[in-house]
Amino acid sequence: MDKHAILKALSIEPVNPGAYARGWMAPSGGEKLDSINPTDGTVIASVIQADASTYEKASAIAHDAFLSWRMVPAPKRGEVIRALGDELRANKEALGRLVSLEMGKILAEGLGEVQEMIDMCDFSVGLSRQLYGLAMHSERPRHRMYEQWHPLGTVGVVTAFNFPVAVWSWNTALAAVCGDPVIWKPSSNTPLTAVAVQHIANRVATRFDCDGIFNLAIGKGSVVGQRMVDDPRVPLISFTGSTSQGRKVSASVATRFGRAILELGGNNGVLVMDDANLDLVLRAILFAAVGTAGQRCTSLRRLIVQKGIYPKLVERLVKAYKTIPIGDPLAAGTLMGPLVDEAAVHDMMAALDKVREQGGEILVGGRKLDRAGNFVEPTIVKAHRTLAIAEEETFAPILYVYEVADLDEAIEIHNSVPQGLSSSIFTTNLLSAERFLSHEGSDCGIANVNIGTSGAEIGGAFGGEKETGGGREAGSDAWKQYMRRQTNTINWSSDLPLAQGVKFDIA
């Protein structure tokens, strides 16, 4: 399936309207946004971006849809998401290829991302019959007390380029079964995948007569994004992006007493103890550090290795890095595609300049490849405790390696950075593993034993602590963020006793 076949299968035109709310919208004179193939720098196709008035129309339509959608029983809403999952299954190959074409991740990862959408739909269908509240015993006789969950309202979803479709599904599948419409603002780096997903969602909405539940507004952050963040009709904003932008989003949403789910920066670490299975470690590191060209929020960035195993592991890693097949992400055998754009290449090279300035040693890689596209060499840096650049998140395949004496030092280094998303330890010692998962171990939202930092599966809540934002998505009880809780007390007696024994009798 070549580029033209992919675009045709997903109804992508050379120029596409960039907004949808009960119909496609392209503002007259709207700015054109080209989608650039990071593999060769060519234009794949274009969209006409939404402007302020387009967003206002979309928000009004979403709110109107909410008023009726909230009255649909949750299991019936689940049927819509079941159908969405089936449509994604039918289009998995084409959509997975478009993800690879537009974003640059290898085909296995592109297909895996669409499978993640399908899994999220399956999870949400089951959840549609499990939006449970609690029943509590009242201290007052003949009183019943319980809680229930109501739909919240329109959910604004802002996604990043690195998972151009999966994160939309994390939010949209949950929001829909909870009774909430969605307005989606995707990354400007990956507008075509958003248009393709909207076409898929529209077929489902038409079949179930629920148009207005799935809405799209592709546009500049300063125009569409800021209006969404400031919009009182949007009680929940789910934002995936940088920590710096997350701070601004959080402040804006808090000003109007809205809710925010923040999935921000990661600076993920793996601890490798002397007793670790070296073959297992090597495979896990390569996927976590090199997969998606280091452009996952869960990518491995810091490798913290006990001194006994350090020389052998570093030697094998350097050797493996020299053999990573780099190239067209759609080609068979490729394990690392390009960075998303030229700015990402620049950021990587700037980070490596700081490595040199701060006394780090580049053990392998470190160059931009001399070919078309945004290709770089995956890089390993021998790090030390005062290497400041290692405390920042660089969205690129740079792996900082530390040598430590013991588990105490490893945990100290691991927890010393401001981010707190994903973490892992490799050990065959039960005591070491349990300590890493304890209160005095990893300070991250995700902590693993003998698996890497990336590749989280649907079902567990995804998200992190500290400057990662504290958000949780995709599993466990994350659904509660998309609903409002209400506590109810019913008096079925002819008396009016007060709680806490308060007496308020009128003579």
N, C-alpha and C positions, 0 to 999 in steps of 0.2 A: 504494500500500500504506500504509494508515493504521496508527496505533499498535496497534490491536486485531488487525489482520491480521498485523502483524509478530510480536506476542507469540504468537499462535495458531500461526503457521508454525514457531516455534521451541520450542513446548511450554512456554511461560512462563505460569504460573498467577498469580492475584492474590497468593497467598502460596506460596512455594517452600521446600523444604528446602534448607539451605545447605551440606550436605556430602554427598559420595558416596565410597564405597569398597565395591565389590561390593554396592551397594544405596544408595538415598537415605537419609540420616539427618537427623533434626531432633530435637535434644534436647528432652525434655519441659520446658516452662517456659523454653526458650531465648529470648534476646532477639531481637526483630524488628528488621530493618534495612530501612528504606525506601529505594528507589532514586528519587532526585529528578531530574526532568527539568530540566536547567539552562536550558532555553529559556523555561519558563513557571513553574517552581517547583512543579509538581504532582507527586504520587506516581505513578510508572509501575507499580510492583509491589513486592513485598517478599520478603525471605528470612528464614528462621529461622537465626540464626548458630550456628556450631559452638561448643561449649564444650570444656573441657580433656579430658573423657572421650571426646568425639567424636573429637577429634584423635588421642588415644591409640589408638582403634580403627582409625582410618584408617592410622596409621603401622604398626601391627602387620600389617594386611592388605597394605599396600604391600611390607613386608619379606617376607612370605610369598610374594607374587607374584614378587618378585625371584628367589627360590630356584629357581623353575621357568623364568621368562622368560630368565634368563641362559643357560640351556641350549638355547634356541631358536636355530638358526643365524641369523647376522646378516641374510643375504638374505631369510630368511623373516620376520624382524622388519620388514624393509623393505617387505614386502608389506602389512603392517598399516598402515604410514604411507602407502603408496600409496592404500589404501582411505580413509584419513582425508582425504587431499587430495581424493579424488573426492567424499566427503560434503560437504566445504567448498565445492567447486565447485557442488554441487547447492543449497546453502543460502547462496550468496554474497550474493544480493540481500537476503534477509531479515536475515542477520547483519550485513551492512554498514549496513543501515538502523538496526538496534538499536544498533550502535556510535555512530552519529550521534545517535540519540534519547537515549541514556543519558549519553554523554560530551560531546557538543556539537560535534564536528568535522563539517565539511560532508560531504555524501553522497559526493562524489568521493573524499574521504580515508577515509571509512568503508569504502567498497567497496575502495579501495586497500589498506587494512589487511588485509582478508580475502584479497585477492590475494597479499599478502605471506605469509600463512599457507600458501596453496596452493604458492607458490614454495618455501617452506621445506620443505614435504613432498617436493616434487620433488627438491630438493637432497639431502635426507636419504635418499631411496630410492636414488639413485646412490651415496651414501656408504656404504650398507650393504654394498656389495661392494668397498669401498676402505679398510677399517680396517687399513691397512698397518703392519707392523712392519719393522724393518731387519735385514739379515743382515750380520754383521761378521766379518772374518777374525781368527781367533785366532792368537796368537803361539805357541801350543802345537800340536805336530803331532797330527794325527788328532783334533782338537777342532772342534766347530762352535759358533758363538756367534751368538745372534740375540735380538731382543726381540719381545714380543707384547703385545697389549692385551686386558685382561679387563674385563667389566662391573664397575662400581664399587659400585652399590647404589641405594637410593632417593634421588632428587633433589628437594629442596625448592625450589619456584619461587615467589617473591614478586614480584608485578607491580604497576605503577603505573596510575593511571587514564588517562593520556594515550594509551597504546597497550594497551587493555584485553584484546586477544586476540592480537595479533601476537607480543608478547614471550613469551607462553606457548608459542606454536608454535616460536619460536627454540630454546627449551630442550627442549620435549617431543619434538619430532620427532628431534632429535639424541639425546636421552637414550634414547628408545625403541629406535632402531636400535643404540645402543651396549649395550643390554641392561638398562637401568635404568627402573624405574617412577618416576612423578612424583606428588608431592602439591603441589597448587596453592593458594596463598593469594592471591587477587586483591585489588585495592583495594576498600575499602568504598564508594567512590564509584561503582563499576561492577560490582555483583554479578550483575546479570541477564545480561550478556554471558558471564560465567563459567558460569552455569547453562546457558545456551544451548549453549555449546561442549561442556560436559559431556554434554548430551543427544546431541550429534553424535558425540562420542567413544565414548559407550556403545554406540551402534548398531554401530560398528566392532568394539569389544571383544567384543560378543556374537557377531558373525559369525565372529570368529577364535578364540573361546573363550580370551580373554586378559583377562578382567575382573580388575581389580586393578592394571592398568598405568597407567590414567588415573584419578587421584583428586583430590578437591576438598575444601577446608575453608575456607569463608568465615567470617571471624570477626575479632575485635579483634586488633590487633598485640600487645597486652599479654598476650593469652591464647593464641591460635593461633600467631601469629608467633614469639613468644618460645619457646614449646615446640618449635617446629620448629627454630629456630636452635640450641637447646640439646640436640637429640635425637641421641644417638650412632648411632641407626639411619639417620640421614640424613647420609651422608658429604660431600655437596655441597649448598651453599645458593647459589642464584642469586637475587640481590637487586637489584631496580631501585627506586630512590627517592632521597631526599635524601642529601646528603653527611653530615649530622649523624646520620641513622639508620644510614647505611652504616658509620660509625665504630663504632657500638654492635654491629651485626651482625658486623663483622669481628673485633672483640675477643672476642665470645662464641664464634664459630666457632673462632677460633684457640686459645682456652683448651682446647678438646677435640680439637685437632689435626685439625679438619675442613678442608674446602676452601670457598672462597667466590669466586663470580663477582660482582663489584660493578660495577653500571652506575649511577653517581651523577650529580652535578650537571654542567652544562655552562654555559659563558659564551662562546659561540662568536663568533668574529670573522671578518669578511671584509675583506681588503685590496683597495683599488681604486687602481690606478696610473693615471697620466695618460694612458697609451696604451690603456686598456681600451675595449672596445666598450660604449658607454654604454647602448644598447638592451638588450643581453644582461644587463648589470649590473642594470638596473632590474627586469626580469622576475624575475631570480634573487632579488633582495633582497625583493621583495614576497611571494613564496612562502615564503622562509625566515623572514622576520620576522613575517608576518601569518598564514601557514598554521597551522591548529590553534589560532588565537588566541594564538600565542606560547607554547604549552604543550607543545612538543616539547623533549626534552633536547638536540636538535640545532638548535633555533630560533636564528636570527641575533639576537644581542643587541648586538654592537659592530661598527660600521661605521667602518673606518679608511681615510680617503680622502686621496690626494695633493692638494696645494693647487691644482694646475692644473685639475683636474676637479671639485673640491669644490663651487664655487658652482652650477654647472649641474646636478650630480647632486642636490644637496640641494633645489634649486628643483623639479626634476621629482618627487622623492620626496614632498615636501610636497603638491604638487598631486595626486599619485596617492593618497596617504593620505586625502585629503578625499573621494575618490570610491569608497572600498572599500564594497561592499554588505554590510551587517551585518544579520543576522537569523536566522530559523529555519534551522538547518543542513540540514534536509531539503527546503527550498524551492529551486526552480531559480533560479540566478543568485546565490545567496548565496556570498560568498567568505570571510566570517568569522562564526563562530557565537559562542556565549557562552563565558565562563570556566566552569570546572566547578562552582564553588559560590561562596557569598557570601564565604567566607574568602579565596578567590583574588582576588576584587574588592578586599577590604580590603587584602590584601598589595600589590596594584598601587598603590592610592591612597597607602598608607604609603610606598612606594618613591618615588612622585612628590613627596610632601612632603619627603623627604630630598633629592631633586634640587633643589628650591627652596632648602632650607636650605644646601646645599653649593655653590650658585652655578651650577647648570646652568640651561639655558634650554629650556623646552618650546616647540618650533616648531610642533607640530600635535598635536591630540588631547588626551588627559589627563583625560577625564571619564567617569564612569559614565553610561550612557544612561538617560533617564527613561522606562523601560518595564519591564514584567514581565521577569523573567529576569536573568541575570548578564552583561549586555551592557556593554561598554566601548568606548571609542574607541582604535584603534591609535595609538600615540604615538611621536613622534620627539623626542629630546632632544639639544640641542647640548652636547657634553661637553667637559671639559678634563681634564688629567692627574691632578688631585687630586680628582676626583669619586669619592669612596669607594664610593657606592652602586652604581656601574657595575662594581665588582669582585665584586659579589654576584649570584647568580642569582635573578632575580624571574621566576616562571613566569607571564608575561603579555606582551602585545604592546608592550613598550617597547624602542625601538631607540636606542642611544647612538651619536652620530656624532662622530668625531674628525677634525680636519684635521692632516695631517702634511706634512713637507717632502720626505721621500724614503723609500725602501724600508727603510733602516736604522731610522729612527724608527718606521715602521709595524710592523716585526717586534718591536721593543722593546716597544711598547705592547701588541701582540697577546699576547706571552708573559708579560706582567706580572701576569696574574691567576692565582689558585690552581687554576682548573679547566683541563682539557686534553682536551676531547672532539673537536669538529669545527672545521675551519677551511677557508678558501678564499682564493685570490688571483685577481683579475681583471686580466689583462695580456696583451698580444700580444708581449711581449718574452720570448724563450726564456730569457735569462739570469736575469731576475727570477723566472720560474716555477721554474726549476731550483733557484735559491737558496732559495726558499720551501719546497721539498721536501727540502732538504739538512739536514745535521746542525745547521747554524746558522740554520735557518728555523723553521717551525712546530713547536711542542713538543706537538702534539696527536696523538691516536691516529688521526685522520682528517684528511687534508690534500688539498684539491682545487684544481684549476686551471680557471677559467672555468665552474664550476658552483657552486651554493650549498652551504650547510652541511648542509641537511636532505635527506631522500629517499634514504638509503643503500639500495643494492640487495642482495639475498641473494647470497651467494658470497664477498664480502669480509668479513673479520672486523670486527665492530662493537665499538667500545669506546674508552676514552680513558685518559689518563695523569693524574698528579698527583691532585687531589681528585676526579677522575672515577672513580677506583677501580682502574683497571688491568685491568678485566675485558675479555674478548673473547667474542662470541657470533655465531652465525648463519652463519659462513662460514670459509673457509680451514681451518686445523687446530684450530679451536675444539672439535671433537669430542673431542680428547685429554683435555680437562678432565673429561669424563663417563666416563672409563675409567681403569683403573690399569695402569701400565706394569710389565712383568716382563722382566728380562734372564735368558736361559737359556744355559747352556753344557753341551754334551753331549760326553763323552769316549768315542770309539769305538775306543780303543786298549787295550792291556793294560798301558800305563805310566801313571804319575801325575806328569807334569811339573808344576811350579808356575810361576805367572806371575812376571815380573820376575827370572827366573833363580834364585829362592830354592831352596836345597838343604836338605832336612830328611830325611836318611837315617837310618834306625835300623839299628844294627849287628846 
